[in-house]
């Protein structure tokens, strides 16, 4: 694997020091509110964090603006931006499409065109024409001819929409230039050729409704470059001569800025690109398209991170209640992606020229080591994959859970610090099985901080969507070192912010906090479970498991649980005597009356001896 050396990291860090504070820690820091636990002193209110968020540099309709508005509405304190590294870098993305067939390979990536028809057509055709090519593409002959005639006065069209494998057709519009060769054979103001680009979703603003903004570029035989915007659509008429090849050249980012100057034009993605022949009043539209080029100026690998930092700084003034931090989803590995949380985020180098995952586990381990070398923490993301299918049968989920747990145990979670647990459903597997994989790790003395995430790519409905978990940190402030310390030590809980606004905490023998690993030869130890904000008809599940180091051959959680009504937490806490003749781990879950999970604590480990792998320093009780 080609990777960043420690020297490269230090050089990049030095170069970025001047902007580090502004880039990584944005938004004013209010005085911490206080939460009082019954029987305890006043402590800072837990810090709520959205830890896995994708905006306009990743696939999907999300924008930074949309996410920040949602975070503000939901009362979230901290947002971690975790765009995919290779998507930010547009690593291996197709930049030159020859359009000599309905599919082609570009940089080892398949690009396809899908036909679409709209309205009532008297005739239409999509013809991949090997005999016709623009002068700039004669070495790879071929183009596509589109023709359409409406059956009446209303608009009708035939279109082709481009898609790339691994969604690489979706990319940031920042500083992007598009060039396209077009041969208008028969066009007029009533029948024309069109290029349509749909862009990211934005919340309602400046009297416009919420939605995705669209840019339409029209070739209709008129030779002036006219522009007009209405609502969420901007139309640009591009001059092009009939009966000859023309090169169209345009910048969607610049046009967004011209049409809607109140928007941050760099915070937008090209979600789809469609070419069409559009007809009205029974007029025929016909023409050829060839040689699509998508480019931006060559810059350093970290330039895109600086652009993101600039956007964060600008949005901090508009959304001051939300503190923003840069993270990164390091994505081109198997069996999982990693989220990088830390003070010195840089763009990794990539092992292969194509945007495909490297199956070599050594490469993944090297990436984890690199992140740790910068002082960062690593999250083992979505252990059951990135898809969102319907839930599998219970037997299928159990089999998949055992398989995933065995994989995680075999390499000890690749040395990660964090495991994404809080998915109500992911990869066809429910939340309970996600938690069971975590319990298997705890059983084997793999000390992972569990977090709840949304992995949101839309920025439209944080509280109302199914996957909406956030993570709360018991930290004295929203400053980066405090948050990283809470994550490293397991001083966090996670859950559904739409249905739970209380506090969850654990304390061992009056001193050791949630997430800690302690040793004692005592036969019984006390775990104080601290809970506030429980629904009156809720249930608290106390989960206990043995720490017997069962290994990959026995990938089972080995847990038992006891359910207790919310009424027992009227004082704000319950003391739980735990039998520790054998080593144990303990965590708790808050559930509603139907059994749906509202919040989960991190575990505490009650061991009799120090494990062979040792106890991580952040988890040692002092």
Rosetta blueprint (number, residue, H / E / L):
1 X L
2 X L
3 X L
4 X L
5 X L
6 X H
7 X H
8 X H
9 X H
10 X H
11 X H
12 X H
13 X H
14 X H
15 X H
16 X H
17 X H
18 X H
19 X H
20 X H
21 X H
22 X H
23 X H
24 X H
25 X L
26 X E
27 X L
28 X L
29 X L
30 X L
31 X L
32 X L
33 X L
34 X E
35 X E
36 X E
37 X L
38 X L
39 X L
40 X L
41 X L
42 X E
43 X E
44 X E
45 X L
46 X L
47 X E
48 X E
49 X E
50 X E
51 X E
52 X E
53 X E
54 X L
55 X L
56 X L
57 X L
58 X L
59 X L
60 X L
61 X L
62 X L
63 X L
64 X H
65 X H
66 X H
67 X H
68 X H
69 X H
70 X H
71 X H
72 X H
73 X H
74 X H
75 X L
76 X L
77 X L
78 X E
79 X E
80 X E
81 X E
82 X L
83 X L
84 X E
85 X H
86 X H
87 X H
88 X H
89 X H
90 X L
91 X L
92 X L
93 X L
94 X L
95 X L
96 X E
97 X E
98 X L
99 X L
100 X L
101 X L
102 X L
103 X E
104 X E
105 X E
106 X E
107 X L
108 X L
109 X E
110 X E
111 X E
112 X E
113 X E
114 X E
115 X E
116 X E
117 X E
118 X E
119 X L
120 X L
121 X E
122 X E
123 X E
124 X E
125 X E
126 X E
127 X E
128 X E
129 X E
130 X L
131 X L
132 X L
133 X L
134 X L
135 X H
136 X H
137 X H
138 X H
139 X H
140 X H
141 X L
142 X L
143 X E
144 X E
145 X E
146 X E
147 X E
148 X E
149 X E
150 X E
151 X L
152 X L
153 X L
154 X L
155 X L
156 X E
157 X E
158 X E
159 X E
160 X E
161 X E
162 X E
163 X E
164 X E
165 X H
166 X H
167 X H
168 X L
169 X L
170 X L
171 X E
172 X E
173 X L
174 X L
175 X L
176 X L
177 X E
178 X E
179 X E
180 X E
181 X E
182 X E
183 X E
184 X E
185 X E
186 X E
187 X L
188 X E
189 X L
190 X L
191 X E
192 X E
193 X E
194 X E
195 X E
196 X E
197 X E
198 X E
199 X E
200 X E
201 X E
202 X E
203 X L
204 X L
205 X E
206 X L
207 X L
208 X E
209 X L
210 X L
211 X E
212 X E
213 X E
214 X E
215 X E
216 X E
217 X E
218 X E
219 X E
220 X L
221 X L
222 X L
223 X L
224 X L
225 X L
226 X L
227 X E
228 X E
229 X E
230 X E
231 X L
232 X L
233 X E
234 X E
235 X E
236 X E
237 X E
238 X L
239 X L
240 X L
241 X L
242 X E
243 X L
244 X L
245 X E
246 X E
247 X E
248 X E
249 X E
250 X E
251 X L
252 X H
253 X H
254 X H
255 X H
256 X H
257 X H
258 X H
259 X H
260 X L
261 X L
262 X L
263 X L
264 X L
265 X L
266 X L
267 X L
268 X L
269 X E
270 X E
271 X L
272 X E
273 X E
274 X E
275 X E
276 X E
277 X E
278 X E
279 X E
280 X L
281 X L
282 X L
283 X L
284 X E
285 X E
286 X E
287 X E
288 X E
289 X E
290 X E
291 X E
292 X E
293 X E
294 X E
295 X E
296 X L
297 X L
298 X L
299 X L
300 X L
301 X L
302 X L
303 X H
304 X H
305 X H
306 X H
307 X H
308 X H
309 X H
310 X H
311 X H
312 X H
313 X H
314 X H
315 X H
316 X H
317 X H
318 X H
319 X L
320 X L
321 X L
322 X L
323 X E
324 X E
325 X E
326 X E
327 X E
328 X E
329 X E
330 X E
331 X L
332 X L
333 X E
334 X L
335 X L
336 X L
337 X L
338 X E
339 X E
340 X E
341 X E
342 X L
343 X L
344 X L
345 X L
346 X L
347 X L
348 X L
349 X L
350 X L
351 X L
352 X L
353 X L
354 X L
355 X L
356 X L
357 X L
358 X E
359 X L
360 X L
361 X H
362 X H
363 X H
364 X H
365 X H
366 X H
367 X H
368 X H
369 X H
370 X H
371 X H
372 X H
373 X H
374 X L
375 X L
376 X L
377 X E
378 X E
379 X E
380 X E
381 X L
382 X L
383 X L
384 X L
385 X L
386 X L
387 X L
388 X L
389 X L
390 X L
391 X L
392 X L
393 X L
394 X H
395 X H
396 X H
397 X H
398 X H
399 X H
400 X H
401 X H
402 X H
403 X H
404 X H
405 X H
406 X H
407 X H
408 X H
409 X H
410 X H
411 X L
412 X H
413 X H
414 X H
415 X H
416 X L
417 X L
418 X E
419 X E
420 X E
421 X E
422 X E
423 X L
424 X L
425 X E
426 X E
427 X L
428 X L
429 X E
430 X E
431 X H
432 X H
433 X H
434 X H
435 X H
436 X H
437 X H
438 X H
439 X H
440 X H
441 X H
442 X H
443 X H
444 X L
445 X L
446 X L
447 X L
448 X L
449 X E
450 X E
451 X E
452 X E
453 X L
454 X L
455 X L
456 X E
457 X L
458 X L
459 X L
460 X L
461 X L
462 X L
463 X L
464 X L
465 X L
466 X L
467 X L
468 X L
469 X E
470 X E
471 X E
472 X E
473 X E
474 X L
475 X L
476 X L
477 X L
478 X L
479 X L
480 X H
481 X H
482 X H
483 X H
484 X H
485 X H
486 X H
487 X H
488 X H
489 X H
490 X L
491 X L
492 X E
493 X E
494 X E
495 X E
496 X E
497 X L
498 X L
499 X L
500 X L
501 X L
502 X L
503 X E
504 X E
505 X E
506 X E
507 X E
508 X E
509 X L
510 X L
511 X L
512 X E
513 X E
514 X L
515 X L
516 X L
517 X E
518 X E
519 X E
520 X L
521 X L
522 X L
523 X L
524 X E
525 X E
526 X E
527 X E
528 X E
529 X E
530 X E
531 X E
532 X E
533 X L
534 X L
535 X L
536 X L
537 X L
538 X L
539 X E
540 X E
541 X E
542 X E
543 X E
544 X E
545 X E
546 X E
547 X L
548 X L
549 X L
550 X L
551 X L
552 X H
553 X H
554 X H
555 X L
556 X L
557 X L
558 X L
559 X E
560 X E
561 X E
562 X E
563 X E
564 X E
565 X E
566 X H
567 X H
568 X H
569 X H
570 X L
571 X L
572 X L
573 X E
574 X E
575 X E
576 X E
577 X E
578 X E
579 X E
580 X L
581 X L
582 X L
583 X L
584 X E
585 X E
586 X E
587 X E
588 X E
589 X E
590 X E
591 X E
592 X L
593 X L
594 X L
595 X L
596 X L
597 X E
598 X E
599 X E
600 X E
601 X E
602 X L
603 X L
604 X E
605 X E
606 X E
607 X E
608 X L
609 X L
610 X L
611 X L
612 X L
613 X L
614 X L
615 X L
616 X L
617 X H
618 X H
619 X H
620 X E
621 X L
622 X L
